[in-house]
Each structure stands twice: as C-alpha cells, then as structure tokens.
Amino acid sequence: MTEKHNQVGVLLVNLGTPDAPTSSAVKRFLSEFLHDHRVVDLTRWLWCPLLHGVILPVRSPKVAKLYQSVWMDEGSPLMVYATRQRDALANKSGLPVALGMTYGSPSMTDGIEQLQQQGCEKVMVLPLYPQYSATTTAAVFDKVAKSLKGRPLLPELRFVHHYHDHPAYQSALADSVRRHWDKHGKGDLLLCSYHGIPQRFADNGDPYPQHCEQTTALLQAELGLPDQAIMMSYQSRFGREEWLKPYTDKTLESLPAKGVKTLDIMTPAFSSDCLETLEEIAGECRDIFLEAGGEAFRFIPCLNDDEAHIELMATLVAEHTQGW
C-alpha cells in the first residue's frame, strides 16, 4: 500500500452557519440545529409542533436581520474564519484538512468524503470546542457516526474530547488578552462569558461548567490576576428553565454599581467569532452594560485564525496522531 493511501487527514468541525443572511436560509439552519436531541431534549411530539408552528416562523426573520448586521464580504463570520483556519492548519501541519459542520454545510459527510478522496484512511476529528459538552462535542460525535452509517469502508478515527486545559490554548488566550491590554489599556475587570446550557444537563453529568471554571482559573493564573480582577458568567439562555449561573446579562447590569466602569469581555468557549459573539456580546451586552452606568465596554475577539491558535491546532493534531 502506498503512502498516499495510508494518509492521515483532519476533519475540522464547528457548529455551522446559515448559507445566507435570509429568512429561508436561517430557517433551514435553525430547523436542523434545534431538531438535534442533544440541543433540545424535549419530547418530540411536544417540541416539533412548537418549533415549526411558532419558533421558526417568528425567529427566522429576526435572526436573519441579526446575521445581516455581522455578515462579512466573504460570507458568514464563522465560515470565513473556519476556512482560514482550515487553510492555515493544512499549511502548518502538512496534512489534508477538511471542514465539516455539525449543522448546515459543508456537512460532516462532505468533509469525510473530501478526505477519503485524498487517500485518507485515518481521520482525526477536531471539534473546535475547548470545553466538552454533550450539546456540542457529543453532537459532533453523533454526526460523524451518522455520516458513516451504511458505508462499506470506514476510516480509522481519533477524536479530540476537549482542550481547555492545554497549555498552548491557555497561552493563546492569555496572549490575546495581553495584546488587547497593550492596545486599549487594562479595564477594571475581565469577564469571561461562556455559552450557557440548562442546569439540568450539568446535574445529569455534563462536565461543561467544570471545564469553564477550569478555563477561567487557568487563564487567571496565566495572567497573574487577583480574584477581584476576573470573573465568569453564562450567556444565551433560552426558554424558562434554569440555566447555568451567573447569567451574563444580569451580571452586566450589576457591575457598574459595584465600581466596574471599564469592562474587558471575552468568550473563551468560542474558537471563532460568530453571530453570538459579534451581535449578542459585542452588541446587545455592550448596550446593557452602558445603560447600567458603565463607561467603556471592550470586546476581546475570539482566537479566530490567530497564529497562536493555529499553532495550538497543529499541536493537538501532532499529539493525537502519534503512532499513525
């Protein structure tokens, strides 16, 4: 067997994004996303009528307008950065790298087929979620398994579970904060805002909140910050049940009264800027903080295609493909 047909390939995975900032494209994307039982685990006979009868018709036009506000010349921010990450990682690692989104396109099936066409019989799956959660990382595993179902020849697989505690990730995060401080000065507080999940999921064994807490603690140590100079919160709750606390919006409302006038905020659970970081955090949350009496709200971008981020990915690939 030639080396070409024993090739190792990398499947780089993120959540996904609508193909266009239109109501119809957003509706297709949200439908696939919100049908995933990992994301919404309600009984289907209860959830599906609500989803298709109320949520999608009402939310799709609103979300489309939000996407229009952050859409880049090359496309959706998440896809623009994912493409840059793919190309940079391929160049850095010397291996074939393909994109596969959990929802939308390119699909996981598209990505795996692309790698197999390049002779890859071994595929390393790299979900770009530093902290593990059943709602994200496990959903990737489900989609990979589904994409391989029925195939006569399966590739050999390896799967990155999490990397929030990897020294290269922590170093990249800390460097991004230091660069921000060098350019804008140091605020009164650094707030790490993570995407939330229902508290019930954590109670049932999802380690996500522990991973988020570890991320914040390690970053604090890396930056040498005292306890009063850094904190964490959770954003994007949906529905009426209790989610992980403290909530980002409620936290932002309370900070100015506690003397925090200049805030630095970052989103360490996101590997790429997207609708949630650019519109919800950099937009909506800014308004909440300033209206509560804050004076300066400074958003620290995600790692995106930063050189240190690509170096981290290449390190993960090298570590997880040893012996191949």
N, C-alpha and C positions, 0 to 999 in steps of 0.2 A: 504494500500500500504506500503510495507516495505521500510526502509531507502535506501536499495540498489537500488530500482527502482525510487528513487527521488534524485539521486545523481547529484551533480554539477561537471561538467568537464570543463577543459580549453583547448581550441584549440590555440596552439602557432603557429603563422604564420610569415613567412618571404618570401622573393621574390622567392627563389628556385635556383636551380643549375643544370647543366647537370649531368647525371648519371656517366659519364666517360669523361676523357680529350681527346676525339676523335672527329674527324670532324663530324661524323654521329650523335653522342650524342649532340654535341654543336648545330648542325643544327636543330635537333628536339626541343631543348630548345629555341633557338632564334626564331624559327618559331612561337611557342606558345606565347612567350613573345611579339614579335613585331606585332602579329596579334591583340593584345588587343587594342581596340579603345581608352582606357584610356591612353595608352602609345603613340601611334601614331594615330592621329585623321584625317589623310588624307583620302580622298575619296578612297574607296576600289578598284575601277576599275583602279585608278592611282597607288595606293600603292602596291597592291598584285603582279602585274607583275614585278615591280621594286624589291620588296622583294625577290621573288622566282627566278627571272631571273638574278639579279645582286648581291644583298646584301648577301643573304645566301650562294651562291656558292663561293663568294670571301672572305667573312668574316669568315665563319665557320672554315676553316683550320687555319687561322691566330689566331683566338680566342682559338682554341684547343691547339695551341702551348703555348699560354699565360697561359691557365689552367694547362698545364703540368709543367710550371715553379713554380706554387704555390701549386700543389696537395700534400696533406699530406698522410702519410701511411694509415690512416683510411678512406681517401676519400677527397672530396671537402671541403675546409676550412669552408664554410658556413654551410654545412651539419654536419660536425664534431662538430662545436660549437653549432649548433641548437640541436643536440642530447644530448650534455652535458647540455645545458640549460633546455631541457625538463626533463631530469632525476633529475637535481638539484631542479627544481621548484616543481616537484612532491614530492620529499622528503621534501622540505621546507613547502609546503602548505598542504600536506596530501591528495591532490585531484588527480584524474586521469588527466594526461596531455598528449595530443597527438599533433604531428606535422602535419601541413597542409600547403603545399607551394602553392603560387599563381600560379606558373608555374612549371612544372616538377613533380617529385614525392618525397615524398608521396603527393598526391593531397589533396585538401580540402575535397573531398568526402571520401578519405581513412581515414582522421583524424576524421571526424564526425562519420563515421561508427564504428571506433575503440572505440570512447567514448560511443556511443549508446550500443555497445556490452558489455560495462562495467556497463550498467544500468543508464547512464547519460541522464536524460530528460531535463536538463538545461545545456546550453553550453555558457561559456564566451569566446568570441573571442578576443584574444590579438595580434593584429598586431604589430610586433616589429619595428615600425616606430615612433620614438619620435615626429617628426613633421608631421602633417597631410598634405597629398597631394592627389589630385584626381588621380594622376598617380600611387600611391602606396596604401594608406589606402582605398580609394574608390574602387580600383581594388580588394582588399580583399573582401569587402562587396559584390561586383558583383559576385565573385566566390562562396562565401558562398551561396548566393541566388540561383545561378545556380545549385550548388550541391544538394540543397534541392528541386529543382523543380520536381514535379511529385511524391514525397514521400507521402505516405498516412498519416504518423505521423511525424510532425515536432517537433524538440526540442524547448524549450523556449530559446531565445537568448538575450545576452547582448554583447555590442561591445565597445571596448576602442577606442575612437576617436583620442586622442593624449596624450602625457605625457611629452613633452619637458619642461614644466614649473613645473613639480612635484619636490618638494624639495628632495626626495630620488634620483631622476635621476640626478639633479644638483650636489648633494653631491657625487654621484658615479663618475660623470665626473671629478669633481674637485679633488677628491682623486686620480684618475688615473694620472692626471697631476702632482700632488704633488709627487707621487711615482716616476714618470719619472724624475722630477727635483732632487729628492733625490739621484737618481742613476746616472744621467748624468750631472747634473748641469742645470742651467736656461739659456735658449737661449736669443737672442736679441729680439725675437718676437714669440708669439704664434699665429699660423694661424689655424683657424677653416675652413676646406674646406667641403662644402656640395655638395651633388649631385645636379646638375642643372636641371631646367625644362625650356621649352620655355617661354619667357617673355609673349607671348600671353596667356598662361594658367593663369599666375598671373593676367593679365589685365582682364581676364574673371571671376575672383573671387576666384582662388585658393589661400588660405591663407599661403601657404608654405613659401614664403620669409619672411613674418612677423614672422612665427614660428621660422625660422632660426635666424633672427635678435634677437628675444627674447631669444633664447637659448644662443647666444653669449653674450648678455648683462647680463644675469643671471650668466653665468659662470664667466664673468669678475668680477662681484660683489662678487661672492663666493670666487674667488682667490685674490680679492683686487688688481687688476691690473689697472694701469693708461691706458688711451686711447691709448697711443702710443705703448703699450706692447702687444696688441691683435688686430687682425683684422679677417675678414671673406672673403671667396670667394666661387665660384661655379665651379665644375669640370664636365667633361664628356659631354660636349655639342656635339650634333650630327646634321648633316645637315647644311644648310646655313642660316636659320632664326636666329634672335637674341634670345639668352637665358639670364637667369639671370646673372647679372654682379655684381662685377668684376669676370672675368674668372681666375681660379686658375693658369693655365699655364702662362698667361700674367702677373699675379701678381708675380709669382716666378721669371720671367725674370727681373722684375724691382727692386726687393727688394735689391739685393747686391749693386746696385748703390746708394741706399738710406742709406747704412750703416748697413744693416742686413746681418751679416756674419754667424751667428749661428741661425738656424731656428728650432723651435719645431712645428710640424704639427699634427693635429688630425682630425678625421672625425665624428663629433657628430651626423650625420644623420644615421649612420650605427650601428646596435646593435651587429653585428658580422663581423669579418674580412672576406674578400671575395676577388674575383679577382680584384675588383675595388680598394680596399684599399691596397692590398698587391702588386699588379702589377702596377697599374696606379699611385697611390700616393707614395708608398714606393719605387717604381722602376723608372718609367718614370719621375715623378715630381722631384725626387732626382736628376736625370741627368740634368733636365732643370735648377734647382737652382745652382748646382755646376758649370755647363758650363757657367752660367751668372756671376760667380765670388764668389758664396757662398762658405763657408769653411766647414760648418757642417750642415747636414740635418738630423733631428732626428724625426722619426715617432713614435707617441704615439698610441699603439694598441687600437682597439675597446674594449668595456667592456666585450665582449665575455661571458665566464662563471665565471667572477669575482664574488666573494661573495657578494659584494655590489650591483651588477647588479641583481643577483638572489633575493636578499632582496627587491629590487625595484619591481621586477615582482610579488613577493609574496604579497607585499603591495598593488599593483594595483589589484590583484585578490581579496584580502580581502575587499578592498574598493568597488569594482564593483559587488561583490556578496552579499553585505549586504541585508538582507531580504529574501534571498533564503534559 
